[in-house]
Amino acid sequence: MAERDVAVLGVGMHPWGKWGKNFVEYGVAAARAALADAGIEWREVQFVAGGETIRNGYPGFIAGAAVAQALGWSGAQVTSCYGACAAGAQAISIARAHILAGNCDVALVVGADSTPKGFFAPQAGERWTDPDWLRFRLLGATNPVYFALYARRRMALYGATDRDFAKIKVKNARHGLGNPYARYRKLVTEEEVLGSPMVSDPLRLLEICATSDGGAALVLTSMAYARKRAANPVTIAGISTVTPRYPSTIIEMPNFATDSAATVAAPAVAFRDSIAAAAYEQAGIGPEDVDVAEVYDLSTALELDWYENIGLCKPGDAEKLLNDGDTTIGGRVPVNPSGGLSSFGEAIPAQAIAQVCELTWQLRGQADGRQVENAKVGVTVNQGLFGHGSSVVVRR
C-alpha cells in the first residue's frame, strides 16, 4: 500500500496583532521561521502553496508567488488558492498531493493577512448575484450576526447559558497567556466577559474574535526525505476539504435561507459533522484517538458546537465537557491550547496553517507554557465561507 503520510519538517509563525504592514512581510517572516525550523535552505524548496488574501490587492490574489518573489525567485513551482478561512488547509492539501504524487519532495505552505479594522465586509461595488454582498446590503448581517444565531440555536436546543459561553473565553485566555504568537495575552474572569459590551445578542465583545494581521507557514516533505533529516517527524495523516450535501438544512454564512428537506431527506451526517469525519477516515482513526484539538472559535458559542461536530461528545453534551474541565489543558482532550481565535483573531489565509503549527509544537513537546502532556494525535477543524470545510489530522 502506498504511503499516505507527509512529514511536517518545519513550522513558523509571525505574531498576530495589528501591525499595519504588507501581508507579504508576515508571510516571509513565517516562511523563514519554518525553513529554519526544518533546517533547510529556501533554494531546496521545490513547490510553494500560498493561501490567498483577497483584500490585499493583486499580490494577495497571487499570494504564493508574492511570497516566493520576496524570498527570491528560485524556479520553484507555485500555486495560490482561496477558500476563505479554509484557504490554509486547501494549500496544505495541494502541497501534500504534489508530494504524494512524486512531483516534489519539499514544499512550503504559507498564509498571511493584513486585515481592516472592524468587521469583515464584502469587496466594493454592487453585485446583486453575490450572496455575500447581499447579506450586508439587504439584512446588514455582519459575521457576528450569524455567530449569534448559532448561539441562540444552541441555547434553544441544549440549554446553553451566557455563563457557558463566558467560560470558553476564560479558558482560551488562560491557554493563550503562554503563547508568544497570540495577540491577546491577558487573563479574564467570567464577570469581565459578561460585563463587556453586547455586540449581537447573546454574544458580547469578549466572546467574538477580532480581525488580525499575522502569518503562518509549514515545510512539508516526503517521508523518505524526512527520514534522512529527522528520526521521528510529526506527520499529516489526513486532510478533509469537504462541502455540504444537499439538502443543507442549517444556515451557513453568507446565506440567509436553507435548503428545504420537505421532499428530500436531510443527509445522515450534517455538514459540520462531516468535516472531521472525512479526515478521521483518511487517517484511519476516530475521535476517541484524539489527544488535542484546535477548533475554529469565531465565537465562544461556536467552540461548543465544534466539540460535538468533531466527535468529542454527543450532541447536547458540550457544556458538560466544558464544565467538567475536559477541554482545558490537563483535561481529557484539551481544545485550543494555543488560545484559539479568541486569543489570536482572524488572519484568514493563515488560520488553518497556524492550527497545524500549534499541533506540531504540541506533539513535539515544544509548546512551552501551554503543553498538553503525552499528545500523540491532534485534529484541527476550520470552516470557510460558502461551504469550505477543512480538517487536518496530525500525529506522531
C-alpha positions as CSV (number, residue, x, y, z in Angstrom):
1,M,0.0,0.0,0.0
2,A,1.3,3.4,-0.9
3,E,2.4,5.7,1.9
4,R,-0.1,8.5,2.5
5,D,1.5,10.5,5.3
6,V,3.7,13.5,4.7
7,A,6.1,15.0,7.2
8,V,5.8,18.4,8.9
9,L,9.5,19.1,9.0
10,G,9.3,22.8,9.8
11,V,6.7,25.3,11.3
12,G,6.9,29.0,11.7
13,M,4.6,32.0,12.5
14,H,4.6,35.7,12.6
15,P,2.9,37.0,15.8
16,W,-0.8,38.1,15.4
17,G,-1.7,41.7,16.0
18,K,-2.4,44.9,14.1
19,W,1.0,45.8,12.7
20,G,0.0,47.9,9.7
21,K,2.4,46.2,7.3
22,N,2.1,44.5,3.9
23,F,0.9,40.9,4.3
24,V,3.9,39.6,2.4
25,E,6.2,40.7,5.3
26,Y,4.2,38.4,7.7
27,G,4.4,35.5,5.2
28,V,8.1,35.9,4.6
29,A,8.8,36.0,8.4
30,A,6.7,32.9,8.9
31,A,8.3,31.1,5.9
32,R,11.8,31.9,7.1
33,A,11.0,30.6,10.6
34,A,9.6,27.4,9.1
35,L,12.7,26.9,6.9
36,A,15.0,27.5,9.9
37,D,13.0,25.1,12.0
38,A,13.3,22.4,9.2
39,G,17.0,23.1,8.9
40,I,16.8,23.6,5.1
41,E,17.6,26.5,2.7
42,W,15.0,28.3,0.6
43,R,16.6,27.1,-2.6
44,E,15.8,23.5,-1.6
45,V,12.0,24.2,-1.7
46,Q,10.6,22.7,-4.9
47,F,6.9,23.8,-4.5
48,V,5.1,26.7,-2.9
49,A,1.4,26.7,-2.0
50,G,0.1,30.1,-0.8
51,G,-3.3,30.9,0.7
52,E,-4.8,34.0,-1.0
53,T,-5.8,37.2,0.9
54,I,-8.4,39.0,-1.3
55,R,-8.2,42.3,0.5
56,N,-4.6,43.0,-0.3
57,G,-4.6,43.9,-4.0
58,Y,-3.1,41.9,-6.8
59,P,-0.3,40.4,-4.7
60,G,-2.9,39.0,-2.4
61,F,-4.6,37.1,-5.2
62,I,-1.2,35.6,-6.2
63,A,0.0,35.1,-2.6
64,G,2.1,32.1,-3.3
65,A,4.1,33.9,-6.0
66,A,4.2,37.1,-4.0
67,V,5.9,35.3,-1.1
68,A,8.2,33.3,-3.4
69,Q,9.3,36.6,-5.1
70,A,10.1,38.2,-1.7
71,L,12.1,35.2,-0.7
72,G,14.0,35.3,-4.0
73,W,12.9,33.8,-7.3
74,S,14.3,30.2,-7.3
75,G,12.4,28.4,-10.1
76,A,10.1,26.6,-7.6
77,Q,6.7,25.5,-8.8
78,V,3.9,27.7,-7.2
79,T,0.2,27.9,-6.7
80,S,-2.2,30.2,-4.9
81,C,-5.7,29.2,-3.6
82,Y,-8.6,30.8,-1.9
83,G,-11.2,29.0,0.3
84,A,-11.8,31.9,2.8
85,C,-10.9,30.6,6.3
86,A,-10.2,27.2,4.9
87,A,-7.6,28.6,2.4
88,G,-4.7,27.4,4.5
89,A,-5.9,23.8,4.7
90,Q,-6.5,23.8,0.9
91,A,-2.9,25.0,0.4
92,I,-1.7,22.2,2.7
93,S,-3.8,19.7,0.8
94,I,-2.4,20.8,-2.6
95,A,1.2,20.6,-1.3
96,R,0.5,17.2,0.2
97,A,-0.9,15.9,-3.1
98,H,2.1,17.1,-5.0
99,I,4.4,15.3,-2.6
100,L,2.4,12.0,-2.6
101,A,2.2,12.2,-6.4
102,G,6.0,12.3,-6.5
103,N,6.1,15.7,-8.1
104,C,8.3,17.1,-5.3
105,D,10.0,16.2,-2.0
106,V,10.0,19.6,-0.3
107,A,7.1,22.0,-0.2
108,L,6.5,25.3,1.5
109,V,2.9,26.2,2.6
110,V,2.3,29.8,3.6
111,G,-0.6,32.0,4.5
112,A,-0.6,35.7,5.7
113,D,-3.1,38.5,6.0
114,S,-3.4,42.3,6.7
115,T,-7.0,42.9,7.8
116,P,-9.2,46.0,8.1
117,K,-10.4,47.4,11.4
118,G,-13.8,46.3,12.5
119,F,-16.0,43.6,10.9
120,F,-15.0,41.9,7.6
121,A,-17.1,43.2,4.7
122,P,-17.5,42.3,1.1
123,Q,-15.4,43.8,-1.6
124,A,-16.5,47.2,-3.0
125,G,-19.1,47.5,-5.8
126,E,-22.7,46.4,-6.4
127,R,-23.1,42.7,-7.1
128,W,-26.7,41.6,-7.0
129,T,-25.9,38.0,-7.6
130,D,-23.4,37.8,-4.8
131,P,-24.9,36.4,-1.6
132,D,-22.0,37.7,0.5
133,W,-22.7,41.2,-0.8
134,L,-26.5,40.8,-0.5
135,R,-26.5,39.8,3.2
136,F,-24.8,43.1,4.1
137,R,-27.0,45.2,1.6
138,L,-30.3,43.6,2.4
139,L,-30.0,42.5,6.0
140,G,-27.0,44.3,7.5
141,A,-25.9,40.8,8.6
142,T,-22.2,41.1,9.6
143,N,-20.4,37.9,10.6
144,P,-21.3,38.3,14.3
145,V,-25.0,38.2,13.4
146,Y,-24.5,34.6,12.2
147,F,-22.4,33.7,15.3
148,A,-25.3,35.0,17.4
149,L,-27.9,33.0,15.5
150,Y,-25.8,29.8,16.1
151,A,-25.5,30.7,19.8
152,R,-29.3,31.2,20.1
153,R,-29.8,27.9,18.3
154,R,-27.5,26.2,20.9
155,M,-29.4,27.8,23.8
156,A,-32.8,26.7,22.4
157,L,-31.7,23.1,21.6
158,Y,-29.4,22.3,24.5
159,G,-30.0,24.9,27.2
160,A,-26.6,26.6,26.9
161,T,-26.2,29.7,29.1
162,D,-24.4,33.0,29.0
163,R,-22.0,31.6,31.6
164,D,-21.2,28.6,29.5
165,F,-20.2,31.0,26.7
166,A,-18.1,33.1,29.1
167,K,-16.3,30.1,30.4
168,I,-14.9,29.3,26.9
169,K,-13.4,32.8,26.8
170,V,-11.9,32.4,30.2
171,K,-10.4,29.0,29.2
172,N,-8.9,30.2,26.0
173,A,-7.5,33.4,27.5
174,R,-5.7,31.2,30.1
175,H,-4.3,29.0,27.3
176,G,-3.3,32.0,25.2
177,L,-1.4,33.6,28.0
178,G,1.5,31.2,27.4
179,N,1.6,31.7,23.6
180,P,4.2,34.2,22.3
181,Y,2.3,34.4,18.9
182,A,-1.1,35.3,20.4
183,R,-2.4,38.9,20.1
184,Y,-4.3,38.9,23.4
185,R,-2.3,37.6,26.4
186,K,-4.4,38.5,29.4
187,L,-6.5,36.5,31.8
188,V,-10.1,37.4,32.1
189,T,-12.9,36.5,34.5
190,E,-16.4,35.4,33.7
191,E,-17.7,38.7,35.2
192,E,-15.4,40.7,32.8
193,V,-16.7,38.7,29.8
194,L,-20.3,39.1,30.8
195,G,-19.8,42.8,31.5
196,S,-18.3,43.5,28.1
197,P,-20.5,45.3,25.5
198,M,-23.2,43.4,23.7
199,V,-22.4,43.0,20.0
200,S,-25.0,40.7,18.7
201,D,-27.3,39.2,21.4
202,P,-26.3,37.0,23.2
203,L,-22.7,37.5,22.2
204,R,-20.5,40.1,23.8
205,L,-17.3,41.8,22.7
206,L,-15.0,39.4,24.5
207,E,-16.9,36.4,23.0
208,I,-16.2,37.3,19.4
209,C,-12.8,37.1,17.7
210,A,-11.1,40.1,16.3
211,T,-9.7,40.7,12.8
212,S,-5.9,40.5,12.9
213,D,-2.7,40.6,10.9
214,G,-0.4,37.5,11.0
215,G,1.2,34.7,9.2
216,A,2.0,31.0,9.4
217,A,4.0,28.6,7.4
218,L,4.9,24.9,7.1
219,V,7.6,22.9,5.4
220,L,6.2,19.6,4.3
221,T,8.3,16.8,2.9
222,S,8.0,13.2,1.7
223,M,8.6,10.7,4.4
224,A,11.7,9.4,2.6
225,Y,13.2,12.9,2.7
226,A,12.2,13.4,6.3
227,R,13.7,10.2,7.5
228,K,17.1,11.4,6.2
229,R,16.7,14.6,8.4
230,A,14.6,13.6,11.5
231,A,14.2,10.4,13.3
232,N,10.5,10.8,14.3
233,P,8.8,13.7,12.5
234,V,5.3,14.8,13.1
235,T,3.1,13.8,10.1
236,I,-0.1,14.8,8.4
237,A,-2.2,11.7,8.2
238,G,-5.4,13.0,6.8
239,I,-6.9,16.2,5.3
240,S,-10.5,16.9,4.7
241,T,-11.8,19.8,2.4
242,V,-15.4,18.7,2.1
243,T,-18.5,20.6,1.0
244,P,-22.1,20.2,2.3
245,R,-24.5,17.6,1.0
246,Y,-28.0,18.6,-0.3
247,P,-30.2,19.4,1.4
248,S,-28.2,21.6,3.8
249,T,-30.8,22.4,6.5
250,I,-28.7,24.5,8.9
251,I,-27.9,28.1,7.7
252,E,-24.3,28.8,6.9
253,M,-22.7,32.2,6.1
254,P,-23.3,34.0,3.8
255,N,-26.7,32.5,3.0
256,F,-29.9,33.7,4.7
257,A,-32.1,30.7,3.8
258,T,-31.6,26.9,4.0
259,D,-32.4,24.1,1.6
260,S,-35.8,22.5,2.1
261,A,-36.0,18.9,3.4
262,A,-39.7,18.7,2.7
263,T,-39.3,16.3,-0.2
264,V,-35.7,15.1,0.1
265,A,-34.5,13.8,3.5
266,A,-31.6,15.6,5.2
267,P,-28.3,13.7,4.9
268,A,-27.4,11.2,7.6
269,V,-24.3,13.3,8.5
270,A,-24.7,17.0,8.7
271,F,-22.1,19.3,7.0
272,R,-20.1,20.3,10.1
273,D,-20.1,16.7,11.4
274,S,-18.7,15.5,8.1
275,I,-15.7,17.8,8.1
276,A,-13.6,16.0,10.7
277,A,-15.2,12.6,10.0
278,A,-13.6,12.7,6.5
279,A,-10.2,13.4,7.9
280,Y,-10.5,10.7,10.5
281,E,-11.5,8.2,7.9
282,Q,-8.5,9.1,5.7
283,A,-6.1,8.8,8.7
284,G,-7.7,5.5,9.9
285,I,-8.5,6.9,13.4
286,G,-11.6,8.0,15.3
287,P,-12.4,10.9,17.7
288,E,-11.5,8.5,20.6
289,D,-7.9,8.6,19.4
290,V,-7.6,12.4,19.6
291,D,-5.4,13.9,22.4
292,V,-5.6,17.6,21.5
293,A,-7.7,19.7,19.1
294,E,-7.6,23.1,17.6
295,V,-11.1,24.3,16.6
296,Y,-12.5,27.3,14.8
297,D,-13.8,29.5,17.6
298,L,-15.1,32.5,15.8
299,S,-17.3,32.9,18.9
300,T,-17.3,31.2,22.2
301,A,-20.6,29.5,21.4
302,L,-19.2,28.0,18.2
303,E,-16.5,26.3,20.1
304,L,-19.1,24.3,22.0
305,D,-20.7,23.2,18.7
306,W,-17.3,22.0,17.4
307,Y,-16.8,19.7,20.4
308,E,-19.8,17.8,19.1
309,N,-19.0,18.2,15.4
310,I,-15.5,16.6,15.8
311,G,-16.9,13.7,18.0
312,L,-15.6,14.6,21.4
313,C,-19.1,14.2,22.8
314,K,-22.7,13.6,21.8
315,P,-25.0,16.5,20.8
316,G,-26.0,18.5,23.8
317,D,-23.1,17.3,26.0
318,A,-20.6,20.0,25.1
319,E,-21.5,22.2,28.1
320,K,-20.8,19.2,30.4
321,L,-17.5,18.6,28.7
322,L,-16.5,22.2,29.3
323,N,-17.7,22.5,32.9
324,D,-16.1,19.2,33.8
325,G,-12.7,20.6,32.7
326,D,-12.2,18.0,30.0
327,T,-11.3,20.6,27.3
328,T,-8.8,22.6,29.4
329,I,-5.1,21.8,29.5
330,G,-4.8,19.0,31.9
331,G,-8.2,17.7,30.9
332,R,-9.2,14.6,28.9
333,V,-9.0,16.3,25.4
334,P,-7.7,19.9,25.6
335,V,-9.2,22.2,23.0
336,N,-7.5,25.3,21.7
337,P,-4.3,25.1,23.8
338,S,-3.0,27.9,21.5
339,G,-5.7,30.2,22.9
340,G,-7.7,29.9,19.6
341,L,-9.0,32.7,17.6
342,S,-10.2,34.2,20.9
343,S,-6.6,35.0,21.6
344,F,-5.4,35.4,18.0
345,G,-8.1,37.0,16.0
346,E,-8.6,36.2,12.3
347,A,-5.8,36.4,9.7
348,I,-7.8,34.4,7.2
349,P,-5.4,32.5,4.9
350,A,-3.1,31.8,7.9
351,Q,-5.6,30.3,10.3
352,A,-5.7,26.7,9.3
353,I,-1.9,26.6,8.9
354,A,-1.5,28.1,12.3
355,Q,-3.6,25.4,13.8
356,V,-1.2,22.8,12.3
357,C,1.8,24.8,13.6
358,E,0.3,24.6,17.1
359,L,-0.4,20.9,17.0
360,T,3.1,20.2,15.7
361,W,4.6,22.1,18.6
362,Q,2.3,20.1,20.9
363,L,3.2,16.7,19.5
364,R,6.9,17.6,19.6
365,G,6.6,18.7,23.3
366,Q,7.6,22.2,22.4
367,A,4.5,24.2,23.4
368,D,6.2,25.9,26.4
369,G,3.7,27.3,28.9
370,R,0.7,25.5,27.3
371,Q,1.9,22.0,26.8
372,V,-0.5,19.1,26.6
373,E,1.3,16.1,28.1
374,N,1.9,13.0,26.0
375,A,-0.1,14.3,23.0
376,K,0.3,11.9,20.0
377,V,-2.7,12.7,17.8
378,G,-4.2,16.0,17.1
379,V,-7.1,17.3,14.9
380,T,-7.9,20.7,13.5
381,V,-11.3,21.9,12.2
382,N,-12.0,25.1,10.3
383,Q,-14.7,26.4,8.0
384,G,-14.6,28.8,5.1
385,L,-17.4,30.9,3.7
386,F,-19.5,29.2,1.0
387,G,-19.2,25.6,2.4
388,H,-15.5,25.1,2.6
389,G,-14.9,22.6,5.3
390,S,-11.4,21.8,6.5
391,S,-9.8,19.4,8.9
392,V,-6.3,18.1,9.4
393,V,-5.2,15.1,11.4
394,V,-1.6,15.4,12.7
395,R,0.1,12.5,14.6
396,R,3.5,11.3,15.8
